[in-house]
Amino acid sequence: MNPAPDWYFLFYFAILSMLPASMETWVILGGPLVVILGLLFLPLISNKGDRAPSRRPWALAVVVTTITALIILTIYGAKAPWSPNFAVQPIADSIPVTADAAVRDGAQVFFSKGCIYCHEVNGDGGQRGPNLSRVGDRLSEDQLIIRINNGGHNMPAFAGRITHDELTTLVAFLTSRRADYPSPRSPDGANLPLTGTASPPDRR
Ligand code: HEC
């Protein structure tokens, strides 16, 4: 299920994720070859000079830069923000909803349609797409409907896979995700729970 490699190859995983897909095979096969050949021929090309690091600023800079890049890429590879987060929990008490029935139903749809695998709301969800915690400040209802029906770059289109009622409540939920939205609590003070299970979106 989990396509991530062991930790010592996470940097490579991150590099490959940033390449155009058409280059992947070339880099996977050719990259190590170029590095190994380079290391084999290095002593023949560059075999004299000082060894003290203080007298070799460029060599030192290359090593430090490489190590820093490997560390950053490893962290990035571990987070894998480019892939949907299927581990996200369908019941998210941390997402503040409200007594407003449409908004609450919409939050359910947000889980059941799998939006949350790719979109974070209030700290829960995947990072494949933009964070939607404040999407109500950014997009109008019409813009939301257009986006959900048509999908977009790396987002599936939901037209035909979502009923009119689901779409209406989903848009109510999304427009309620605003900075100034009152943090809603049920009368006894707890965040209102959400129920239901999320199903993965169809792969295209
Ligand atoms: C497979 C991952 C994926 C799924 C599932 C998904 N989205 Fe997206 N979504 C994206 C990506 C990626 C973008 C950015 C697209 C672009 O740049 O054009 C996006 C963009 C958006 C935007 C525009 C955000 C903005 O700030 O402009 C909205 C709104 C949105 N999605 C809502 C939803 C809703 C609602 C659902 C569920 C019905 C959903 N998405 C399901 C990946 C996904």
py3Dmol code that shows the C-alpha trace and the ligand (Angstrom):
import py3Dmol

protein = """\
ATOM      1  CA  MET A   1       0.000   0.000   0.000  1.00  0.00           C
ATOM      2  CA  ASN A   2       2.711   2.465   0.897  1.00  0.00           C
ATOM      3  CA  PRO A   3       4.883   3.323  -2.093  1.00  0.00           C
ATOM      4  CA  ALA A   4       7.488   5.217  -0.052  1.00  0.00           C
ATOM      5  CA  PRO A   5      11.005   3.720   0.002  1.00  0.00           C
ATOM      6  CA  ASP A   6      13.126   3.177   3.106  1.00  0.00           C
ATOM      7  CA  TRP A   7      14.309   6.362   4.745  1.00  0.00           C
ATOM      8  CA  TYR A   8      17.750   6.452   3.125  1.00  0.00           C
ATOM      9  CA  PHE A   9      16.132   6.682  -0.302  1.00  0.00           C
ATOM     10  CA  LEU A  10      13.502   9.265   0.616  1.00  0.00           C
ATOM     11  CA  PHE A  11      15.684  12.007  -0.868  1.00  0.00           C
ATOM     12  CA  TYR A  12      15.655  10.193  -4.192  1.00  0.00           C
ATOM     13  CA  PHE A  13      11.883   9.728  -3.939  1.00  0.00           C
ATOM     14  CA  ALA A  14      11.548  13.507  -3.439  1.00  0.00           C
ATOM     15  CA  ILE A  15      13.822  14.282  -6.401  1.00  0.00           C
ATOM     16  CA  LEU A  16      11.842  11.963  -8.660  1.00  0.00           C
ATOM     17  CA  SER A  17       8.561  13.525  -7.543  1.00  0.00           C
ATOM     18  CA  MET A  18       9.750  16.901  -8.780  1.00  0.00           C
ATOM     19  CA  LEU A  19      10.745  15.696 -12.236  1.00  0.00           C
ATOM     20  CA  PRO A  20       8.422  15.670 -15.207  1.00  0.00           C
ATOM     21  CA  ALA A  21       7.065  12.122 -15.422  1.00  0.00           C
ATOM     22  CA  SER A  22       8.648  11.557 -18.839  1.00  0.00           C
ATOM     23  CA  MET A  23      12.146  11.994 -17.387  1.00  0.00           C
ATOM     24  CA  GLU A  24      11.711   9.577 -14.503  1.00  0.00           C
ATOM     25  CA  THR A  25      13.019   6.451 -16.232  1.00  0.00           C
ATOM     26  CA  TRP A  26      16.047   8.268 -17.613  1.00  0.00           C
ATOM     27  CA  VAL A  27      16.983   9.644 -14.237  1.00  0.00           C
ATOM     28  CA  ILE A  28      16.356   6.383 -12.357  1.00  0.00           C
ATOM     29  CA  LEU A  29      18.600   4.447 -14.763  1.00  0.00           C
ATOM     30  CA  GLY A  30      21.047   7.152 -15.810  1.00  0.00           C
ATOM     31  CA  GLY A  31      21.444   9.100 -12.550  1.00  0.00           C
ATOM     32  CA  PRO A  32      23.339   6.449 -10.556  1.00  0.00           C
ATOM     33  CA  LEU A  33      25.434   5.615 -13.648  1.00  0.00           C
ATOM     34  CA  VAL A  34      26.547   9.231 -14.050  1.00  0.00           C
ATOM     35  CA  VAL A  35      27.364   9.510 -10.325  1.00  0.00           C
ATOM     36  CA  ILE A  36      29.347   6.248 -10.263  1.00  0.00           C
ATOM     37  CA  LEU A  37      31.280   7.054 -13.443  1.00  0.00           C
ATOM     38  CA  GLY A  38      31.959  10.549 -12.114  1.00  0.00           C
ATOM     39  CA  LEU A  39      33.380   9.152  -8.880  1.00  0.00           C
ATOM     40  CA  LEU A  40      35.496   6.586 -10.789  1.00  0.00           C
ATOM     41  CA  PHE A  41      37.032   9.211 -13.046  1.00  0.00           C
ATOM     42  CA  LEU A  42      37.377  11.943 -10.418  1.00  0.00           C
ATOM     43  CA  PRO A  43      40.870  10.822  -9.263  1.00  0.00           C
ATOM     44  CA  LEU A  44      42.052  10.878 -12.868  1.00  0.00           C
ATOM     45  CA  ILE A  45      40.736  14.357 -13.560  1.00  0.00           C
ATOM     46  CA  SER A  46      41.534  16.043 -10.262  1.00  0.00           C
ATOM     47  CA  ASN A  47      44.404  14.444  -8.421  1.00  0.00           C
ATOM     48  CA  LYS A  48      46.480  17.233  -6.981  1.00  0.00           C
ATOM     49  CA  GLY A  49      46.086  20.219  -4.711  1.00  0.00           C
ATOM     50  CA  ASP A  50      45.607  20.910  -1.046  1.00  0.00           C
ATOM     51  CA  ARG A  51      43.739  18.658   1.301  1.00  0.00           C
ATOM     52  CA  ALA A  52      43.092  21.049   4.190  1.00  0.00           C
ATOM     53  CA  PRO A  53      39.408  22.030   4.116  1.00  0.00           C
ATOM     54  CA  SER A  54      40.333  25.644   4.915  1.00  0.00           C
ATOM     55  CA  ARG A  55      42.172  25.868   1.589  1.00  0.00           C
ATOM     56  CA  ARG A  56      39.433  24.261  -0.448  1.00  0.00           C
ATOM     57  CA  PRO A  57      36.393  26.505   0.016  1.00  0.00           C
ATOM     58  CA  TRP A  58      34.631  25.209  -3.088  1.00  0.00           C
ATOM     59  CA  ALA A  59      34.988  21.579  -2.143  1.00  0.00           C
ATOM     60  CA  LEU A  60      33.717  22.399   1.334  1.00  0.00           C
ATOM     61  CA  ALA A  61      30.765  24.345  -0.081  1.00  0.00           C
ATOM     62  CA  VAL A  62      29.837  21.453  -2.371  1.00  0.00           C
ATOM     63  CA  VAL A  63      29.871  18.971   0.506  1.00  0.00           C
ATOM     64  CA  VAL A  64      27.875  21.209   2.852  1.00  0.00           C
ATOM     65  CA  THR A  65      25.333  22.039   0.140  1.00  0.00           C
ATOM     66  CA  THR A  66      24.925  18.382  -0.783  1.00  0.00           C
ATOM     67  CA  ILE A  67      24.373  17.303   2.812  1.00  0.00           C
ATOM     68  CA  THR A  68      21.888  20.121   3.423  1.00  0.00           C
ATOM     69  CA  ALA A  69      20.011  19.239   0.236  1.00  0.00           C
ATOM     70  CA  LEU A  70      19.883  15.567   1.224  1.00  0.00           C
ATOM     71  CA  ILE A  71      18.474  16.434   4.646  1.00  0.00           C
ATOM     72  CA  ILE A  72      15.820  18.765   3.220  1.00  0.00           C
ATOM     73  CA  LEU A  73      14.855  16.296   0.499  1.00  0.00           C
ATOM     74  CA  THR A  74      14.601  13.474   3.052  1.00  0.00           C
ATOM     75  CA  ILE A  75      12.209  15.514   5.185  1.00  0.00           C
ATOM     76  CA  TYR A  76      10.204  16.440   2.089  1.00  0.00           C
ATOM     77  CA  GLY A  77      10.148  12.822   0.949  1.00  0.00           C
ATOM     78  CA  ALA A  78       8.901  11.692   4.354  1.00  0.00           C
ATOM     79  CA  LYS A  79       6.017  14.153   4.220  1.00  0.00           C
ATOM     80  CA  ALA A  80       5.223  13.340   0.561  1.00  0.00           C
ATOM     81  CA  PRO A  81       2.872  16.315   0.172  1.00  0.00           C
ATOM     82  CA  TRP A  82       2.284  15.284  -3.445  1.00  0.00           C
ATOM     83  CA  SER A  83       0.294  12.185  -2.601  1.00  0.00           C
ATOM     84  CA  PRO A  84      -3.177  12.014  -1.094  1.00  0.00           C
ATOM     85  CA  ASN A  85      -3.274  11.150   2.578  1.00  0.00           C
ATOM     86  CA  PHE A  86      -5.458   8.064   2.808  1.00  0.00           C
ATOM     87  CA  ALA A  87      -4.694   7.628   6.486  1.00  0.00           C
ATOM     88  CA  VAL A  88      -6.794  10.609   7.435  1.00  0.00           C
ATOM     89  CA  GLN A  89      -9.530   9.815   9.918  1.00  0.00           C
ATOM     90  CA  PRO A  90     -13.109  10.193   8.739  1.00  0.00           C
ATOM     91  CA  ILE A  91     -14.252  11.408  12.127  1.00  0.00           C
ATOM     92  CA  ALA A  92     -12.519  14.661  12.801  1.00  0.00           C
ATOM     93  CA  ASP A  93     -13.510  16.250  16.056  1.00  0.00           C
ATOM     94  CA  SER A  94     -10.902  18.889  15.397  1.00  0.00           C
ATOM     95  CA  ILE A  95     -12.843  20.344  12.502  1.00  0.00           C
ATOM     96  CA  PRO A  96     -15.174  22.854  13.999  1.00  0.00           C
ATOM     97  CA  VAL A  97     -18.566  22.615  12.417  1.00  0.00           C
ATOM     98  CA  THR A  98     -21.789  24.062  13.563  1.00  0.00           C
ATOM     99  CA  ALA A  99     -25.390  23.474  14.444  1.00  0.00           C
ATOM    100  CA  ASP A 100     -26.234  24.594  10.887  1.00  0.00           C
ATOM    101  CA  ALA A 101     -27.486  21.356   9.322  1.00  0.00           C
ATOM    102  CA  ALA A 102     -26.321  22.157   5.773  1.00  0.00           C
ATOM    103  CA  VAL A 103     -22.787  22.934   6.920  1.00  0.00           C
ATOM    104  CA  ARG A 104     -22.648  19.786   9.002  1.00  0.00           C
ATOM    105  CA  ASP A 105     -23.924  17.615   6.179  1.00  0.00           C
ATOM    106  CA  GLY A 106     -21.438  19.291   3.870  1.00  0.00           C
ATOM    107  CA  ALA A 107     -18.614  18.378   6.219  1.00  0.00           C
ATOM    108  CA  GLN A 108     -19.759  14.768   5.917  1.00  0.00           C
ATOM    109  CA  VAL A 109     -19.725  15.011   2.140  1.00  0.00           C
ATOM    110  CA  PHE A 110     -16.220  16.444   2.347  1.00  0.00           C
ATOM    111  CA  PHE A 111     -15.190  13.158   3.964  1.00  0.00           C
ATOM    112  CA  SER A 112     -17.379  10.742   2.025  1.00  0.00           C
ATOM    113  CA  LYS A 113     -16.289  12.109  -1.367  1.00  0.00           C
ATOM    114  CA  GLY A 114     -12.655  11.935  -0.344  1.00  0.00           C
ATOM    115  CA  CYS A 115     -11.945  15.657  -0.629  1.00  0.00           C
ATOM    116  CA  ILE A 116     -10.101  15.433   2.678  1.00  0.00           C
ATOM    117  CA  TYR A 117      -7.528  13.020   1.246  1.00  0.00           C
ATOM    118  CA  CYS A 118      -6.120  15.889  -0.784  1.00  0.00           C
ATOM    119  CA  HIS A 119      -7.263  18.972   1.123  1.00  0.00           C
ATOM    120  CA  GLU A 120      -6.500  20.016   4.635  1.00  0.00           C
ATOM    121  CA  VAL A 121      -9.176  21.698   6.713  1.00  0.00           C
ATOM    122  CA  ASN A 122      -8.246  22.936  10.178  1.00  0.00           C
ATOM    123  CA  GLY A 123      -5.177  20.758  10.386  1.00  0.00           C
ATOM    124  CA  ASP A 124      -6.712  17.500   9.120  1.00  0.00           C
ATOM    125  CA  GLY A 125      -6.267  16.034   5.689  1.00  0.00           C
ATOM    126  CA  GLY A 126      -3.819  15.642   2.838  1.00  0.00           C
ATOM    127  CA  GLN A 127      -1.620  18.253   1.244  1.00  0.00           C
ATOM    128  CA  ARG A 128      -2.038  17.269  -2.376  1.00  0.00           C
ATOM    129  CA  GLY A 129      -4.267  20.277  -3.040  1.00  0.00           C
ATOM    130  CA  PRO A 130      -4.522  23.692  -1.388  1.00  0.00           C
ATOM    131  CA  ASN A 131      -5.523  24.039   2.251  1.00  0.00           C
ATOM    132  CA  LEU A 132      -9.242  24.833   2.383  1.00  0.00           C
ATOM    133  CA  SER A 133      -9.477  26.064   5.983  1.00  0.00           C
ATOM    134  CA  ARG A 134     -10.111  29.613   4.695  1.00  0.00           C
ATOM    135  CA  VAL A 135     -11.497  28.875   1.275  1.00  0.00           C
ATOM    136  CA  GLY A 136     -14.700  30.794   2.038  1.00  0.00           C
ATOM    137  CA  ASP A 137     -12.656  34.002   2.070  1.00  0.00           C
ATOM    138  CA  ARG A 138     -11.128  33.212  -1.310  1.00  0.00           C
ATOM    139  CA  LEU A 139     -13.822  31.719  -3.517  1.00  0.00           C
ATOM    140  CA  SER A 140     -17.492  32.471  -4.127  1.00  0.00           C
ATOM    141  CA  GLU A 141     -20.189  29.798  -4.197  1.00  0.00           C
ATOM    142  CA  ASP A 142     -20.168  29.804  -7.993  1.00  0.00           C
ATOM    143  CA  GLN A 143     -16.413  29.424  -8.130  1.00  0.00           C
ATOM    144  CA  LEU A 144     -16.620  26.502  -5.703  1.00  0.00           C
ATOM    145  CA  ILE A 145     -19.315  24.772  -7.739  1.00  0.00           C
ATOM    146  CA  ILE A 146     -17.339  25.218 -10.942  1.00  0.00           C
ATOM    147  CA  ARG A 147     -14.204  23.868  -9.292  1.00  0.00           C
ATOM    148  CA  ILE A 148     -15.895  20.816  -7.789  1.00  0.00           C
ATOM    149  CA  ASN A 149     -17.729  19.915 -10.987  1.00  0.00           C
ATOM    150  CA  ASN A 150     -14.759  20.406 -13.271  1.00  0.00           C
ATOM    151  CA  GLY A 151     -11.844  19.492 -11.050  1.00  0.00           C
ATOM    152  CA  GLY A 152      -8.599  20.978 -12.194  1.00  0.00           C
ATOM    153  CA  HIS A 153      -4.951  20.357 -12.549  1.00  0.00           C
ATOM    154  CA  ASN A 154      -4.482  17.159 -10.489  1.00  0.00           C
ATOM    155  CA  MET A 155      -7.974  17.315  -9.051  1.00  0.00           C
ATOM    156  CA  PRO A 156     -10.653  14.919 -10.336  1.00  0.00           C
ATOM    157  CA  ALA A 157     -13.914  16.340 -11.693  1.00  0.00           C
ATOM    158  CA  PHE A 158     -16.882  15.471  -9.502  1.00  0.00           C
ATOM    159  CA  ALA A 159     -19.707  16.348 -11.902  1.00  0.00           C
ATOM    160  CA  GLY A 160     -21.847  13.221 -12.261  1.00  0.00           C
ATOM    161  CA  ARG A 161     -20.392  11.707  -9.095  1.00  0.00           C
ATOM    162  CA  ILE A 162     -22.029  14.086  -6.680  1.00  0.00           C
ATOM    163  CA  THR A 163     -25.746  14.678  -6.262  1.00  0.00           C
ATOM    164  CA  HIS A 164     -27.287  18.108  -6.304  1.00  0.00           C
ATOM    165  CA  ASP A 165     -27.981  17.962  -2.562  1.00  0.00           C
ATOM    166  CA  GLU A 166     -24.472  16.809  -1.757  1.00  0.00           C
ATOM    167  CA  LEU A 167     -23.032  19.636  -3.811  1.00  0.00           C
ATOM    168  CA  THR A 168     -25.260  22.208  -2.109  1.00  0.00           C
ATOM    169  CA  THR A 169     -24.277  21.130   1.395  1.00  0.00           C
ATOM    170  CA  LEU A 170     -20.632  20.747   0.427  1.00  0.00           C
ATOM    171  CA  VAL A 171     -20.578  24.323  -0.857  1.00  0.00           C
ATOM    172  CA  ALA A 172     -22.301  25.480   2.341  1.00  0.00           C
ATOM    173  CA  PHE A 173     -19.552  23.787   4.339  1.00  0.00           C
ATOM    174  CA  LEU A 174     -16.772  25.271   2.215  1.00  0.00           C
ATOM    175  CA  THR A 175     -18.139  28.824   2.235  1.00  0.00           C
ATOM    176  CA  SER A 176     -18.317  28.528   6.020  1.00  0.00           C
ATOM    177  CA  ARG A 177     -14.549  27.960   6.163  1.00  0.00           C
ATOM    178  CA  ARG A 178     -13.663  31.573   6.854  1.00  0.00           C
ATOM    179  CA  ALA A 179     -11.377  33.360   9.226  1.00  0.00           C
ATOM    180  CA  ASP A 180     -14.293  35.102  10.911  1.00  0.00           C
ATOM    181  CA  TYR A 181     -16.508  32.049  11.216  1.00  0.00           C
ATOM    182  CA  PRO A 182     -17.476  31.609  14.866  1.00  0.00           C
ATOM    183  CA  SER A 183     -15.916  28.490  16.306  1.00  0.00           C
ATOM    184  CA  PRO A 184     -19.039  26.464  16.772  1.00  0.00           C
ATOM    185  CA  ARG A 185     -19.635  24.192  19.653  1.00  0.00           C
ATOM    186  CA  SER A 186     -22.521  22.022  20.596  1.00  0.00           C
ATOM    187  CA  PRO A 187     -24.475  23.227  23.632  1.00  0.00           C
ATOM    188  CA  ASP A 188     -22.342  21.150  26.001  1.00  0.00           C
ATOM    189  CA  GLY A 189     -19.183  22.775  24.674  1.00  0.00           C
ATOM    190  CA  ALA A 190     -17.721  19.950  22.620  1.00  0.00           C
ATOM    191  CA  ASN A 191     -17.082  20.210  18.925  1.00  0.00           C
ATOM    192  CA  LEU A 192     -19.879  18.498  17.100  1.00  0.00           C
ATOM    193  CA  PRO A 193     -18.727  15.085  15.964  1.00  0.00           C
ATOM    194  CA  LEU A 194     -18.836  13.960  12.397  1.00  0.00           C
ATOM    195  CA  THR A 195     -19.669  10.443  11.439  1.00  0.00           C
ATOM    196  CA  GLY A 196     -19.357   8.364   8.314  1.00  0.00           C
ATOM    197  CA  THR A 197     -16.549   6.794   6.390  1.00  0.00           C
ATOM    198  CA  ALA A 198     -14.581   8.287   3.584  1.00  0.00           C
ATOM    199  CA  SER A 199     -14.117   6.424   0.351  1.00  0.00           C
ATOM    200  CA  PRO A 200     -11.190   7.068  -1.964  1.00  0.00           C
ATOM    201  CA  PRO A 201     -11.888   9.115  -5.065  1.00  0.00           C
ATOM    202  CA  ASP A 202     -11.828   7.195  -8.329  1.00  0.00           C
ATOM    203  CA  ARG A 203      -8.369   6.973  -9.788  1.00  0.00           C
ATOM    204  CA  ARG A 204      -8.057   8.361 -13.255  1.00  0.00           C
TER     205      ARG A 204
END
"""
ligand_1 = """\
43
HEC
C -6.762 13.756 -5.844
C -6.676 14.922 -5.029
C -7.895 15.822 -4.880
C -9.184 15.490 -4.503
C -9.727 14.111 -4.178
C -9.905 16.734 -4.431
N -9.104 17.785 -4.784
Fe -9.623 19.741 -4.803
N -7.797 20.231 -5.555
C -6.767 19.341 -5.759
C -5.660 20.055 -6.364
C -4.320 19.441 -6.742
C -6.065 21.400 -6.505
C -5.276 22.537 -7.144
C -5.672 22.483 -8.601
C -5.095 23.539 -9.472
O -4.046 24.085 -9.138
O -5.713 23.822 -10.515
C -7.417 21.477 -5.968
C -8.167 22.655 -5.888
C -9.377 22.766 -5.231
C -10.073 24.005 -4.952
C -9.586 25.397 -5.303
C -8.823 25.911 -4.101
C -8.293 27.311 -4.259
O -7.841 27.843 -3.252
O -8.321 27.832 -5.378
C -11.216 23.689 -4.286
C -12.275 24.642 -3.749
C -11.252 22.247 -4.160
N -10.114 21.723 -4.737
C -12.272 21.545 -3.553
C -12.356 20.157 -3.534
C -13.529 19.427 -3.088
C -14.770 20.062 -2.498
C -13.248 18.103 -3.252
C -14.160 16.908 -2.967
C -15.431 16.906 -3.660
C -11.900 18.012 -3.789
N -11.405 19.276 -3.960
C -11.243 16.814 -4.063
C -6.764 17.994 -5.469
C -7.860 17.271 -5.076
"""
view = py3Dmol.view(width=600, height=400)
view.addModel(protein, "pdb")
view.setStyle({"model": 0}, {"cartoon": {"style": "trace"}})
view.addModel(ligand_1, "xyz")
view.setStyle({"model": 1}, {"stick": {}})
view.zoomTo()
view.show()
